[in-house]
Amino acid sequence: MGFRKVPFRDLLSSIVDNRGKTCPTSEKGIPLIATNCIRNDFLFPVHEKVRYVSYETHKTWFRGHPEPNDLVFVTKGTPGKVCMAPDPVRFCIAQDMVSLRIDREKVYPRFLFALLRSERVQKVIEQLHVGSLIPHFKKGDFDKLILEIPTNRTLQIFIGDFYYYVSYLIEVIRRINKTLEEIARAIFKHWFIDFEFPNENGEPYKSSGGEMIDSPLGPIPKGWRIGRIEDVCEFSYGKALKADKRIQGRIPVYGSNGQIGWHNERLVSGPGIIVGRKGNPGLIHWSEEDFFPIDTTFYVVPRVGKSIMHFLYFALKHADLPRLSADSAVPGLNRNIAYMQQLVIPTEQLLRDFENRISIIFDLLQTNSWQNQSLSELRDSLLPKLMSGEIRVPVSEKEVDQF
């Protein structure tokens, strides 16, 4: 298999760079994607903690905007992180990143995307970082990144499409899981916030005339009670685990912002709930399997058995624990303050009914998650072998004309 070595910059037809300055934002409008939204485990940029720009700012302030199939590439903070721009593009990009338009005459765009995502190229980019405190990879230094491009165009297309379509399948399964959790959350709200759980006749309780009683939190169904978080669960402290120990094994490791790696030992038997303690205090995460929560988190221990875990998961989300975090250099969640938060506690029978229904959804969520993990491992293990020619692809040496 033949290769040609090409500077990264020579593979680009244009670069959209928006000045490296902070643009004016507004309360609503068009989402403004920042560097935290560009993750190498997602095909497209995610919308996390996004700000917005007005339509006028979108039209007049920026030098340009990403187009479908452009690469959104981070240049500062986490240089080298890259996602594809979806079709249509419904966002604009903030500072510390650029939108790269690929020269299709020189390389198949999806192949370049896969190549930039490869472990080998990511390590090269890391070595090219400039700046000790905040790493950055200036667009003026793109010529320093020399990439090996297969001379066989058909091979480029095979590898690029392989990486893209497996990544797209992973993305679709993620969206299915997001919808499933939204359905479960809607059922929780319908039953325990709106009090429209099915009565003995299968009718919605409140709207069909179910008896309500007064409580400190307003009217609640008869037989229910008001309690505090500490009445139903305990927040136990996670355990310190060095970063170099979070890169191997099969047990998921959780920090305050979600899963951050893998370990070979468990600390908690699943299913379980993780609550952010420091860094991202109050964020709630679910693990169906055994897990290891690190010391920036709490893990939830129910006081009445694991049969209420799904109820606790949504009840804690509804409690909006992030608002209780201390305003300091490193925001933290005070366990005692969290314990004092009141919540409505339904009857044991209704809790069992809810768990029976919701567990079906969560079983499907877990099956999908395992499938995505297998797909990710397959994609990431095959990519370097395809790139190096270790796995030979039966393609014609004749170049194809359509990209």
Buried (B, 14 or more C-beta within 10 A) or exposed (E): EEBEEBEBBBBBEBBBBBEBEEBEBBEEBBBBBBBBBBBBBBBBBBEEEBBBBBEEBBEEBBEBBBBEBBBBBBBBBBBBBBBBBBEEBEBBBBBBBBBBBBBEEBBBBBBBBBBBBBEEBBEBBEEBBEEEEEBBBBBEBBEBBEBEBBEBBBBBBBBBBBBBEBBBBBBEBBEBBEEBBEEBBEBBEBBBEEBBBBBEEEBBBBEEEBEBEEBEEEEBBEEBEBEEBBBBBBBBBBBEBEEEBBEEBEBBBBBBBBBBBBBEEBBBEBBBBBBBBBBBBBBBBBBBBBBBBBBBBBBBBBEEEBBBBBBBBBBBBBBEBBEBBEEEEEBBBEBEEBBEBBBBBBBEEBBEBBBEEBBEBBEEBBEBBEEBEEBBEEBBEBBEEBBEEEEEBEBEEEEEEEB
